[in-house]
Amino acid sequence: MLTLYAIEEKSNPNHITILEIYAGEDAYKAHLQTPHFIKYKTTTKDMVRCLELVEVIPLVTEMKIK
């Protein structure tokens, strides 16, 4: 994972958005198999009511995460 942002909606703090940026699809798939991610999924399974994965395309491809 290159970066992670977790935010809540100001008017509805129960709505959380997490933006994770990976080096590529292989890096994302590898992350899904890590012990800490599996622990996270197991621990939060009863808390998460809705999960939507959205694949995106960068608008400014020259920008790099530092």
C-alpha positions in Angstrom: 0.0 0.0 0.0 1.4 3.4 -1.0 -1.0 5.5 1.0 -4.2 5.3 3.1 -6.7 8.0 4.0 -9.7 7.4 6.3 -12.3 10.1 6.5 -15.8 10.5 8.0 -18.7 12.5 6.6 -19.0 15.7 8.7 -22.8 15.5 8.7 -22.9 11.7 9.3 -19.9 10.5 11.2 -21.1 6.9 10.9 -20.2 7.0 7.2 -16.5 6.3 6.8 -14.6 6.4 3.5 -11.2 4.7 3.2 -9.0 5.5 0.2 -6.1 3.1 -0.3 -3.6 3.4 -3.1 -1.6 0.5 -4.2 1.3 0.1 -6.6 -0.9 -2.1 -8.8 -3.5 -4.9 -8.8 -0.9 -7.5 -7.8 0.1 -5.4 -4.7 -3.6 -5.1 -3.7 -4.1 -8.9 -4.1 -1.0 -9.6 -2.0 -2.3 -7.2 0.7 -5.5 -9.2 1.0 -3.5 -12.2 2.1 -1.5 -10.5 4.8 -2.1 -11.5 8.5 -2.9 -7.9 9.6 -5.5 -7.5 6.8 -7.1 -10.9 7.6 -7.2 -9.9 11.3 -8.8 -6.5 10.3 -11.5 -8.2 8.2 -12.3 -10.7 11.0 -12.4 -8.1 13.7 -14.6 -5.6 11.7 -17.0 -8.1 9.9 -19.9 -7.3 12.2 -19.2 -3.5 12.1 -19.2 -3.0 8.4 -22.8 -2.8 7.0 -21.9 -1.8 3.4 -18.6 -2.2 1.5 -18.2 -0.9 -2.0 -14.9 -1.3 -3.8 -14.4 1.2 -6.6 -11.6 0.9 -9.2 -10.4 4.4 -10.3 -8.2 5.9 -12.8 -5.8 8.8 -11.8 -6.6 12.0 -13.6 -3.1 13.4 -13.3 -0.8 10.5 -14.0 2.4 12.5 -13.6 1.8 13.1 -9.9 3.7 10.7 -7.7 3.1 9.9 -4.1 6.1 10.9 -2.0 
